[in-house]
Amino acid sequence: MSRSAVKPAHPHSRHAHLGPKPQVKELVPTLKRLAGYLARRKGLLFLVVLMVAASSALGLLGPYLVGMAIDDFIITKDEKGLALLLSLLGVVYIFYSLTIFLQNYWMVGVAQKTVYEMRTELFAHLHQLPLSFFDKRQHGELMSRVTNDIENISSTLNSSVIQVASSVLTLTGAVAVMLYLSPVLTAVTLLIVPLLYIGMNWITRRTRRLFKEQQRHLGELNGFIEETVSSKHIVKMFSREEKIALAFNDRNAKLKEAGFWAQTYSGFIPKLMNMLNNISFALIAGAGGLLTLHGYVTVGVIVVFAEYSRQFTRPLNDLANQFNTLLSAIAGAERVFDILDTEKEEEEKAEGIRLDEVRGDIEFRNVSFSYEKGNETIKQVSFKANQGDMVALVGPTGSGKTTIINLLSRFYDPDSGAIFVDDCNTADISRQELRKHMGFVLQDSFLFEGTIKENIRYGRLEATDEEVIEAAKSANAHTFIMKLPDGYETKLQHEGTGISQGQRQLLAIARAILADPAILILDEATSSIDTITEMYIQEALSRLMEDRTTVVIAHRLNTIRQADQILVLNQGRIVERGNHEELIKKQGQYAGYAGSLSPTALKQ
């Protein structure tokens, strides 16, 4: 095929950058971290890149052969040569399709394994974060990061990574061949680059911010939905359906607004690309026609350039069509890395104390703690509890009762002072080792989706079926379990749906009995139970508390009166302490508190 004799023109290097300047503080580090995950699959990635290179080369070879057919065989009416070249063209496109299939197949494997690792790492990291992290965030918003944001990354890796590599190779190859064929027509084709840069820069400066805002509103909406579904009974109880619907509509409208503008701006990109593609085609046709009339290029060269102009803009057009996914994935990745960068719970000491035989002695020495600096929740709290003692925490809401339990179980560590178990500072005991000797029965007992047997065995995973049944009998749960259709194999739905609150509490007690802890923590396990069920639960709790040190947040007088020591808290301080009879005689805050629970209590 004949070539132009015109000397090549040198394109300006400033036109090489087609997108917006990256946000170095967010975009570049995020992309580097994603690349780090991809690098773990170097072998497959090498095969993907190899296939992308092959497909790009074959894609460029096709139009070149078409131009050769026009100049060397069609114009000269060489039928045999044309038939041979068409056969070669068929082979080229067959192998082109094969390379496309293989690169997509292998890239899907890379993407899924990468996302699997990210999701696993994120889920594991969530379990290593302090409780304060979850106290300040909606659960639904966190779920959105584990699901929606990770899925956005998956979609992008499946398509955009190949698209970027293919685009770079195709653009490089197309420009090289175009310069070889006709530098003048190449310069004409590159006239669209400044327009492309200006348009892309204007659009992407807006879409990046909008897609990040869209992901944030999506997380907030998910959090609101999760909270609403979890509290559906309260919503119906107070007839707040209309208010909830209005609140949902407000959040939904914000998501719609952010999504509308994000998609609208990103939708400009394909339109811009098509317009520039048409302008490029018109310029090539006009300039090529003039050059052909003067004998500088052939008809075949014009046909090749017309096709290569599409080869030049098609990768950018494909990227434009993927741009919303790309920006959404980057925003999602930033949100995922935001959690991964959150500081874990303070590392345990390497040589932590092991608690083999735990008596259950507890001591708080001048313990102070604040959830927020400058606002102490408990102040200089000190008390002792010996093995087998029952300590009741009494006081108004916000007085620090739950905080004491959180500190004892090392969900938080004190700001000052120290907590001891069997004369060992809990700061020197690993959290896992400490909690291994503690049992919890909370006001809102949580049951997992699974069988009743599995939920009880959660207290001690290696327990036998016989031990599970024995624990259920001790908790007064065996009778109602055996009345269920499948007994211990009865499958419970999320949070124990299908059985009553009292039955859920009995299962929680059975779980604690099976764990056989030295220290028992009760958060008023009978506060929302009917009187008859309370009798069963109190009987089960009495068995559970035998020879165990028990710390209980108490709201019912029946529970408080059993305590060896009652701590009355107010504004984070212990204002009174003693047993029921001693505190009634003092006629202090406890006496008023007990009187509000039961008018007859003061006479006893």
C-alpha positions as CSV (number, residue, x, y, z in Angstrom):
1,M,0.0,0.0,0.0
2,S,1.4,3.4,-0.9
3,R,2.4,5.8,1.8
4,S,2.5,9.6,2.1
5,A,5.8,11.4,1.6
6,V,4.8,14.3,3.8
7,K,7.1,14.6,6.9
8,P,5.6,13.8,10.3
9,A,4.3,16.6,12.5
10,H,5.2,16.5,16.2
11,P,2.1,16.5,18.4
12,H,2.3,18.7,21.5
13,S,2.9,16.7,24.6
14,R,0.5,18.8,26.7
15,H,-2.3,17.2,24.9
16,A,-1.4,13.8,26.1
17,H,-3.3,14.1,29.4
18,L,-7.0,13.5,28.6
19,G,-8.5,13.5,32.1
20,P,-8.7,15.8,35.1
21,K,-5.7,16.4,37.3
22,P,-5.9,13.7,40.0
23,Q,-6.8,14.5,43.6
24,V,-3.4,13.4,45.0
25,K,-4.7,13.3,48.6
26,E,-7.5,10.8,47.7
27,L,-7.4,9.5,44.2
28,V,-3.7,8.4,43.8
29,P,-3.4,6.7,47.2
30,T,-6.7,4.8,46.6
31,L,-5.6,3.6,43.2
32,K,-2.2,2.6,44.6
33,R,-3.8,0.5,47.3
34,L,-6.2,-1.1,44.8
35,A,-3.2,-1.9,42.6
36,G,-1.5,-3.5,45.6
37,Y,-4.4,-6.0,45.9
38,L,-4.3,-6.7,42.2
39,A,-0.5,-7.3,42.3
40,R,-1.2,-10.4,44.4
41,R,-2.3,-12.1,41.2
42,K,0.7,-11.3,39.1
43,G,0.6,-14.5,37.0
44,L,-3.0,-14.1,35.9
45,L,-2.6,-10.4,35.4
46,F,0.4,-11.1,33.1
47,L,-1.8,-13.4,31.0
48,V,-4.5,-10.7,31.0
49,V,-2.1,-8.0,29.8
50,L,-0.7,-10.4,27.2
51,M,-4.2,-11.0,25.8
52,V,-5.0,-7.3,25.9
53,A,-1.8,-6.5,24.0
54,A,-2.7,-9.3,21.4
55,S,-6.3,-8.1,21.0
56,S,-5.1,-4.5,20.6
57,A,-2.6,-5.5,18.0
58,L,-5.1,-7.6,16.1
59,G,-7.7,-4.9,16.4
60,L,-5.2,-2.4,14.7
61,L,-4.2,-5.0,12.1
62,G,-7.7,-5.5,10.8
63,P,-8.3,-1.9,9.4
64,Y,-4.7,-1.9,8.0
65,L,-5.5,-5.0,6.0
66,V,-8.7,-3.5,4.7
67,G,-6.8,-0.4,3.4
68,M,-4.3,-2.8,1.8
69,A,-7.1,-4.7,0.1
70,I,-8.5,-1.4,-1.4
71,D,-5.1,-0.1,-2.7
72,D,-3.4,-3.3,-3.7
73,F,-6.2,-5.7,-4.8
74,I,-9.6,-3.9,-5.3
75,I,-8.3,-1.0,-7.4
76,T,-6.0,-3.4,-9.3
77,K,-8.8,-6.0,-9.6
78,D,-6.5,-8.8,-8.2
79,E,-9.2,-11.4,-7.2
80,K,-6.8,-14.1,-6.0
81,G,-4.8,-11.6,-3.9
82,L,-8.1,-10.2,-2.5
83,A,-9.3,-13.7,-1.6
84,L,-6.1,-14.5,0.2
85,L,-6.1,-11.2,2.1
86,L,-9.8,-11.7,3.1
87,S,-8.9,-15.2,4.4
88,L,-6.1,-13.6,6.5
89,L,-8.5,-11.0,7.7
90,G,-10.9,-13.7,8.8
91,V,-8.1,-15.5,10.8
92,V,-7.2,-12.1,12.4
93,Y,-10.7,-11.5,13.6
94,I,-11.1,-15.1,14.9
95,F,-8.0,-14.7,17.0
96,Y,-9.1,-11.2,18.1
97,S,-12.4,-12.7,19.4
98,L,-10.4,-15.5,21.2
99,T,-8.1,-13.0,22.9
100,I,-11.1,-10.9,24.0
101,F,-12.7,-14.0,25.6
102,L,-9.6,-15.1,27.4
103,Q,-8.7,-11.6,28.8
104,N,-12.3,-11.3,30.1
105,Y,-12.3,-14.8,31.6
106,W,-9.0,-14.4,33.4
107,M,-9.8,-10.9,34.6
108,V,-13.0,-12.0,36.2
109,G,-11.0,-14.5,38.2
110,V,-8.6,-11.8,39.2
111,A,-11.4,-9.4,40.2
112,Q,-13.4,-12.0,42.2
113,K,-10.3,-13.2,44.1
114,T,-9.3,-9.6,44.8
115,V,-12.7,-8.6,46.1
116,Y,-12.9,-11.7,48.1
117,E,-9.7,-10.8,49.9
118,M,-10.9,-7.2,50.4
119,R,-14.2,-8.3,51.8
120,T,-12.5,-10.8,54.1
121,E,-10.0,-8.3,55.3
122,L,-12.7,-5.7,55.9
123,F,-14.9,-8.1,57.9
124,A,-12.0,-9.3,60.0
125,H,-10.9,-5.7,60.6
126,L,-14.4,-4.8,61.8
127,H,-14.1,-7.4,64.6
128,Q,-10.8,-5.8,65.7
129,L,-12.2,-2.3,66.1
130,P,-13.1,-0.9,69.5
131,L,-16.7,-0.8,70.6
132,S,-16.6,3.0,70.5
133,F,-16.3,2.7,66.7
134,F,-19.7,1.0,66.4
135,D,-21.3,3.2,69.0
136,K,-20.8,6.2,66.7
137,R,-22.0,4.7,63.4
138,Q,-25.2,3.3,62.0
139,H,-25.0,-0.5,61.4
140,G,-26.7,-0.1,58.1
141,E,-24.1,2.4,56.9
142,L,-21.4,-0.1,57.9
143,M,-23.2,-2.8,56.0
144,S,-23.3,-0.6,53.0
145,R,-19.5,-0.5,53.0
146,V,-19.2,-4.2,53.2
147,T,-21.8,-4.9,50.5
148,N,-22.5,-1.9,48.1
149,D,-19.0,-0.4,48.1
150,I,-17.2,-3.7,47.7
151,E,-19.6,-4.6,44.9
152,N,-18.9,-1.3,43.1
153,I,-15.2,-2.2,43.3
154,S,-15.9,-5.7,41.9
155,S,-17.9,-4.3,38.9
156,T,-15.1,-1.9,38.1
157,L,-12.3,-4.5,38.3
158,N,-14.3,-6.8,36.0
159,S,-14.5,-4.2,33.3
160,S,-12.5,-1.0,33.7
161,V,-9.1,-2.5,34.4
162,I,-9.1,-4.3,31.0
163,Q,-10.6,-1.2,29.5
164,V,-7.8,1.1,30.7
165,A,-5.0,-1.3,29.6
166,S,-6.6,-1.9,26.2
167,S,-7.2,1.8,25.7
168,V,-3.6,2.7,26.4
169,L,-2.2,0.1,24.0
170,T,-4.8,0.8,21.3
171,L,-4.2,4.6,21.5
172,T,-0.4,4.1,21.4
173,G,-0.6,1.7,18.5
174,A,-3.1,3.7,16.5
175,V,-1.0,6.9,16.8
176,A,2.1,5.0,15.8
177,V,0.5,3.5,12.7
178,M,-1.2,6.8,11.8
179,L,2.1,8.6,12.0
180,Y,3.6,6.0,9.7
181,L,0.9,6.3,7.1
182,S,0.4,10.1,7.1
183,P,1.8,12.6,9.6
184,V,-0.4,15.3,8.2
185,L,-3.6,13.3,8.7
186,T,-2.4,12.3,12.1
187,A,-2.1,16.0,13.1
188,V,-5.6,16.6,11.7
189,T,-6.9,13.7,13.9
190,L,-5.2,15.0,17.0
191,L,-6.9,18.4,16.6
192,I,-9.7,17.0,18.7
193,V,-7.4,16.3,21.7
194,P,-7.5,19.9,23.2
195,L,-11.3,19.9,22.9
196,L,-11.4,16.5,24.6
197,Y,-9.2,17.6,27.4
198,I,-11.3,20.7,28.1
199,G,-14.5,18.8,28.1
200,M,-13.3,15.9,30.2
201,N,-11.7,18.2,32.7
202,W,-14.9,20.2,33.1
203,I,-17.1,17.1,33.5
204,T,-14.9,15.0,35.8
205,R,-14.2,17.8,38.3
206,R,-17.9,17.7,39.0
207,T,-18.7,14.0,38.7
208,R,-16.0,12.8,41.2
209,R,-17.5,14.9,44.0
210,L,-21.1,13.9,43.1
211,F,-20.3,10.2,43.0
212,K,-18.7,10.4,46.4
213,E,-21.8,12.3,47.7
214,Q,-24.0,9.6,46.1
215,Q,-22.2,6.8,48.0
216,R,-22.5,8.8,51.3
217,H,-26.2,9.3,50.9
218,L,-26.6,5.6,49.9
219,G,-24.9,4.6,53.2
220,E,-27.1,6.9,55.2
221,L,-30.2,5.6,53.6
222,N,-29.2,2.0,54.2
223,G,-28.5,2.8,57.9
224,F,-31.9,4.4,58.2
225,I,-33.6,1.4,56.6
226,E,-31.8,-1.0,58.9
227,E,-32.7,1.0,62.0
228,T,-36.3,1.2,60.9
229,V,-36.7,-2.5,60.1
230,S,-35.1,-3.4,63.5
231,S,-37.5,-1.1,65.4
232,K,-40.6,-1.9,63.4
233,H,-42.6,-2.8,66.5
234,I,-41.8,0.5,68.2
235,V,-42.7,2.4,65.0
236,K,-46.1,0.7,64.9
237,M,-46.6,1.0,68.6
238,F,-46.4,4.8,68.5
239,S,-48.1,5.0,65.0
240,R,-45.0,6.8,63.5
241,E,-45.4,5.2,60.1
242,E,-46.1,8.6,58.4
243,K,-43.2,10.3,60.2
244,I,-40.8,7.4,59.2
245,A,-42.1,7.6,55.6
246,L,-41.4,11.4,55.5
247,A,-37.9,10.9,57.0
248,F,-37.2,8.1,54.4
249,N,-38.5,10.3,51.6
250,D,-36.1,13.1,52.7
251,R,-33.1,10.8,52.6
252,N,-34.3,9.1,49.4
253,A,-34.7,12.5,47.8
254,K,-31.1,13.5,48.7
255,L,-29.8,10.2,47.2
256,K,-31.9,10.8,44.1
257,E,-30.6,14.3,43.7
258,A,-27.0,13.3,44.1
259,G,-27.5,10.3,41.8
260,F,-29.3,12.4,39.2
261,W,-26.5,15.0,38.9
262,A,-23.8,12.4,39.0
263,Q,-25.3,10.4,36.2
264,T,-26.3,13.5,34.3
265,Y,-22.7,14.9,34.2
266,S,-21.2,11.5,33.5
267,G,-23.7,11.0,30.8
268,F,-22.3,14.1,29.0
269,I,-19.0,12.2,28.3
270,P,-20.3,9.7,25.7
271,K,-22.2,12.5,24.0
272,L,-19.0,14.6,23.9
273,M,-17.0,11.6,22.6
274,N,-19.5,11.0,19.8
275,M,-19.6,14.6,18.8
276,L,-15.7,14.7,18.7
277,N,-15.7,11.4,16.8
278,N,-18.0,12.9,14.1
279,I,-15.8,16.1,13.9
280,S,-12.7,14.0,13.6
281,F,-14.3,11.9,10.8
282,A,-15.3,15.1,8.9
283,L,-11.8,16.6,9.2
284,I,-10.2,13.3,8.0
285,A,-12.6,13.1,5.1
286,G,-12.0,16.7,4.0
287,A,-8.2,16.8,4.5
288,G,-7.8,13.3,3.1
289,G,-9.8,14.1,0.0
290,L,-7.5,17.2,-0.7
291,L,-4.4,15.1,-0.1
292,T,-5.7,12.4,-2.4
293,L,-6.4,14.9,-5.2
294,H,-2.8,16.1,-5.0
295,G,-1.4,12.5,-4.8
296,Y,-0.1,12.6,-1.3
297,V,-2.2,9.7,0.0
298,T,-4.3,6.9,-1.4
299,V,-7.9,6.0,-1.0
300,G,-6.9,3.1,1.2
301,V,-5.0,5.4,3.6
302,I,-8.1,7.5,4.0
303,V,-10.2,4.4,4.8
304,V,-7.6,3.3,7.3
305,F,-7.6,6.7,8.9
306,A,-11.4,6.9,9.1
307,E,-11.3,3.5,10.9
308,Y,-8.3,4.5,13.1
309,S,-10.0,7.7,14.1
310,R,-12.7,5.5,15.6
311,Q,-9.9,3.3,17.1
312,F,-8.5,6.5,18.5
313,T,-11.7,7.7,20.1
314,R,-13.4,4.4,20.8
315,P,-11.2,3.6,23.9
316,L,-11.9,7.0,25.3
317,N,-15.6,6.5,24.5
318,D,-15.6,3.1,26.2
319,L,-13.9,4.7,29.3
320,A,-16.5,7.4,29.2
321,N,-19.3,4.8,29.3
322,Q,-17.5,3.2,32.3
323,F,-16.7,6.4,33.9
324,N,-19.6,6.5,36.4
325,T,-18.8,3.0,37.5
326,L,-15.1,4.0,37.8
327,L,-15.8,7.0,40.0
328,S,-18.4,5.1,42.1
329,A,-15.8,2.4,42.7
330,I,-13.1,4.9,43.7
331,A,-15.6,6.5,46.1
332,G,-16.5,3.1,47.5
333,A,-12.8,2.1,47.8
334,E,-12.1,5.3,49.8
335,R,-15.0,4.4,52.2
336,V,-13.7,0.8,52.5
337,F,-10.1,2.0,53.2
338,D,-11.4,4.6,55.6
339,I,-12.6,1.6,57.8
340,L,-9.4,-0.4,57.2
341,D,-7.4,2.7,58.3
342,T,-9.4,3.0,61.5
343,E,-7.1,2.2,64.5
344,K,-7.7,-1.2,65.9
345,E,-8.2,-1.9,69.6
346,E,-5.0,-1.3,71.6
347,E,-2.7,-4.2,71.0
348,E,-2.5,-6.8,73.8
349,K,0.7,-7.2,75.7
350,A,2.8,-10.0,74.3
351,E,3.2,-11.8,77.6
352,G,-0.3,-11.4,79.0
353,I,-1.4,-13.1,82.2
354,R,-3.2,-16.4,81.8
355,L,-6.2,-17.0,84.1
356,D,-6.3,-20.8,84.6
357,E,-8.2,-21.1,87.8
358,V,-10.4,-18.0,88.4
359,R,-12.0,-17.4,91.8
360,G,-13.9,-14.3,90.6
361,D,-12.7,-11.6,93.0
362,I,-13.2,-8.1,91.5
363,E,-11.8,-4.8,92.6
364,F,-12.2,-1.3,91.1
365,R,-9.5,1.2,92.4
366,N,-10.3,4.9,91.8
367,V,-11.5,4.2,88.3
368,S,-12.5,7.2,86.1
369,F,-13.6,7.0,82.5
370,S,-15.1,9.3,79.8
371,Y,-16.5,8.4,76.4
372,E,-15.7,11.9,75.3
373,K,-12.8,14.0,76.6
374,G,-13.8,16.5,79.2
375,N,-17.1,14.7,80.1
376,E,-16.4,12.0,82.7
377,T,-19.0,9.2,82.8
378,I,-17.7,7.6,86.0
379,K,-15.4,9.4,88.6
380,Q,-13.2,7.7,91.2
381,V,-15.2,4.5,91.5
382,S,-13.9,2.0,94.0
383,F,-15.4,-1.2,95.3
384,K,-14.6,-4.9,95.9
385,A,-16.5,-8.1,95.4
386,N,-15.3,-11.4,96.7
387,Q,-15.9,-14.8,95.1
388,G,-19.6,-15.7,95.1
389,D,-20.8,-12.2,95.9
390,M,-23.6,-10.5,94.1
391,V,-23.1,-6.8,93.4
392,A,-26.2,-4.8,92.3
393,L,-25.7,-1.5,90.4
394,V,-28.6,0.9,91.0
395,G,-29.1,4.4,89.8
396,P,-30.8,6.7,87.3
397,T,-30.2,6.5,83.6
398,G,-26.7,7.9,82.7
399,S,-25.3,7.3,86.2
400,G,-22.6,4.9,84.9
401,K,-24.0,1.4,85.5
402,T,-23.4,0.1,82.0
403,T,-20.1,1.8,81.8
404,I,-18.9,-0.2,84.9
405,I,-19.8,-3.4,83.1
406,N,-18.1,-2.3,79.9
407,L,-14.9,-1.5,81.8
408,L,-15.0,-4.8,83.7
409,S,-15.3,-6.8,80.5
410,R,-12.7,-4.5,78.7
411,F,-15.0,-3.2,76.0
412,Y,-13.3,0.0,77.1
413,D,-10.2,0.7,79.3
414,P,-10.3,3.2,82.1
415,D,-8.7,6.7,81.7
416,S,-7.3,6.4,85.2
417,G,-7.3,3.9,88.1
418,A,-7.2,0.1,87.7
419,I,-9.5,-2.9,87.7
420,F,-8.4,-6.2,89.2
421,V,-9.7,-9.8,88.8
422,D,-8.1,-12.2,91.3
423,D,-5.5,-9.5,92.1
424,C,-4.5,-9.3,88.5
425,N,-4.8,-6.0,86.6
426,T,-7.2,-6.5,83.7
427,A,-4.9,-4.3,81.6
428,D,-2.3,-7.1,81.8
429,I,-4.9,-9.8,80.7
430,S,-5.9,-10.2,77.1
431,R,-9.5,-9.4,76.3
432,Q,-10.1,-12.9,75.0
433,E,-8.6,-14.5,78.1
434,L,-10.6,-12.2,80.4
435,R,-13.9,-12.7,78.7
436,K,-13.4,-16.5,78.5
437,H,-14.2,-16.4,82.3
438,M,-17.2,-14.2,82.0
439,G,-20.8,-14.9,81.2
440,F,-23.3,-12.3,79.9
441,V,-27.1,-12.3,80.1
442,L,-28.3,-9.0,78.8
443,Q,-31.7,-7.3,78.8
444,D,-32.0,-7.8,75.0
445,S,-30.8,-11.3,74.4
446,F,-29.5,-11.8,70.9
447,L,-30.0,-15.1,69.1
448,F,-28.3,-15.9,65.8
449,E,-30.0,-17.5,62.8
450,G,-29.6,-21.2,63.3
451,T,-30.8,-24.1,65.5
452,I,-31.6,-23.8,69.2
453,K,-28.8,-26.2,69.9
454,E,-26.3,-24.1,67.9
455,N,-27.4,-20.9,69.8
456,I,-26.9,-22.5,73.2
457,R,-23.6,-24.1,72.1
458,Y,-22.4,-20.6,71.3
459,G,-21.4,-20.4,75.0
460,R,-18.9,-23.2,74.6
461,L,-18.4,-24.5,71.0
462,E,-16.8,-27.8,72.0
463,A,-19.8,-28.8,74.3
464,T,-21.5,-32.1,73.6
465,D,-25.2,-32.5,72.9
466,E,-25.7,-33.9,76.3
467,E,-24.1,-30.8,77.9
468,V,-26.3,-28.5,75.8
469,I,-29.4,-30.3,77.0
470,E,-28.2,-30.3,80.6
471,A,-27.6,-26.5,80.4
472,A,-31.1,-26.0,78.9
473,K,-32.6,-28.0,81.8
474,S,-30.8,-25.9,84.3
475,A,-32.1,-22.8,82.6
476,N,-35.7,-24.1,82.7
477,A,-35.7,-24.0,78.9
478,H,-35.8,-27.8,78.1
479,T,-39.6,-28.1,78.5
480,F,-40.5,-25.4,76.0
481,I,-37.8,-26.5,73.6
482,M,-39.2,-30.1,73.5
483,K,-42.6,-28.7,72.6
484,L,-41.2,-27.1,69.5
485,P,-41.7,-29.0,66.2
486,D,-38.0,-30.1,65.9
487,G,-36.9,-29.7,69.5
488,Y,-33.3,-28.7,69.7
489,E,-33.0,-28.8,65.9
490,T,-35.7,-26.1,65.6
491,K,-34.3,-23.4,63.3
492,L,-34.5,-19.8,64.6
493,Q,-34.7,-16.9,62.2
494,H,-32.8,-13.6,62.6
495,E,-32.7,-12.5,66.3
496,G,-34.8,-15.4,67.4
497,T,-38.0,-14.5,65.6
498,G,-40.6,-17.1,66.3
499,I,-40.3,-17.5,70.0
500,S,-41.2,-15.2,72.9
501,Q,-38.9,-12.7,74.6
502,G,-39.0,-14.8,77.7
503,Q,-38.0,-18.0,75.8
504,R,-35.2,-16.1,74.2
505,Q,-34.0,-15.0,77.6
506,L,-34.1,-18.6,78.9
507,L,-31.9,-19.7,75.9
508,A,-29.5,-16.9,76.7
509,I,-29.3,-18.1,80.3
510,A,-28.7,-21.7,79.1
511,R,-25.9,-20.3,76.9
512,A,-24.3,-18.7,79.9
513,I,-24.7,-21.8,82.1
514,L,-22.9,-23.9,79.4
515,A,-20.0,-21.4,79.3
516,D,-19.6,-22.0,83.1
517,P,-18.1,-18.6,83.8
518,A,-16.5,-17.5,87.1
519,I,-17.9,-14.0,86.7
520,L,-21.5,-13.4,85.7
521,I,-22.8,-10.1,84.3
522,L,-26.5,-9.5,84.2
523,D,-28.2,-6.5,82.6
524,E,-31.6,-6.9,84.3
525,A,-32.5,-10.0,82.4
526,T,-36.1,-9.9,83.7
527,S,-37.0,-6.3,83.0
528,S,-39.4,-7.0,80.1
529,I,-40.8,-10.4,81.2
530,D,-44.2,-11.3,82.5
531,T,-44.5,-12.5,86.2
532,I,-44.8,-16.2,85.5
533,T,-41.9,-16.3,83.1
534,E,-39.9,-14.2,85.5
535,M,-40.3,-16.9,88.1
536,Y,-38.7,-19.4,85.7
537,I,-36.0,-17.0,84.8
538,Q,-35.2,-16.1,88.4
539,E,-35.0,-19.8,89.3
540,A,-32.6,-20.4,86.4
541,L,-30.6,-17.3,87.4
542,S,-30.3,-18.5,90.9
543,R,-28.8,-21.8,89.7
544,L,-26.5,-19.8,87.4
545,M,-25.3,-17.5,90.2
546,E,-24.3,-20.2,92.6
547,D,-20.7,-19.9,93.6
548,R,-20.2,-17.2,90.9
549,T,-19.4,-13.5,91.4
550,T,-22.3,-11.6,89.9
551,V,-22.5,-8.0,88.8
552,V,-26.0,-7.0,87.9
553,I,-27.7,-3.9,86.6
554,A,-30.9,-4.0,88.6
555,H,-34.2,-2.3,88.1
556,R,-36.5,-4.7,90.0
557,L,-36.6,-4.8,93.8
558,N,-36.7,-8.6,93.8
559,T,-33.3,-8.7,92.1
560,I,-31.8,-5.9,94.3
561,R,-32.8,-7.4,97.6
562,Q,-30.7,-10.6,96.9
563,A,-27.5,-8.6,96.5
564,D,-24.7,-8.9,99.0
565,Q,-23.7,-5.3,98.1
566,I,-25.7,-2.6,96.5
567,L,-23.9,0.3,94.8
568,V,-26.0,3.4,94.3
569,L,-24.6,5.6,91.5
570,N,-25.4,9.1,90.6
571,Q,-23.7,11.3,88.0
572,G,-20.8,8.8,87.8
573,R,-20.1,8.5,91.5
574,I,-21.0,5.9,94.1
575,V,-23.1,7.8,96.6
576,E,-24.2,4.9,98.7
577,R,-23.3,1.3,99.3
578,G,-24.5,-1.6,101.5
579,N,-27.1,-4.3,101.5
580,H,-30.8,-3.7,101.2
581,E,-31.6,-3.5,104.9
582,E,-28.6,-1.2,105.6
583,L,-29.5,1.2,102.9
584,I,-33.2,1.3,103.8
585,K,-32.2,2.3,107.4
586,K,-30.1,5.2,106.1
587,Q,-33.2,6.7,104.4
588,G,-31.0,8.1,101.6
589,Q,-31.2,8.0,97.9
590,Y,-31.6,4.2,97.8
591,A,-34.6,4.3,100.1
592,G,-36.3,6.7,97.8
593,Y,-35.4,4.6,94.8
594,A,-36.6,1.3,96.4
595,G,-39.8,3.1,97.5
596,S,-40.5,4.1,93.9
597,L,-40.1,0.4,92.9
598,S,-42.4,-0.9,95.6
599,P,-44.3,1.0,98.2
600,T,-44.0,-1.9,100.7
601,A,-40.3,-2.1,100.4
602,L,-39.6,0.5,103.0
603,K,-41.6,-1.4,105.6
604,Q,-39.4,-4.5,105.2
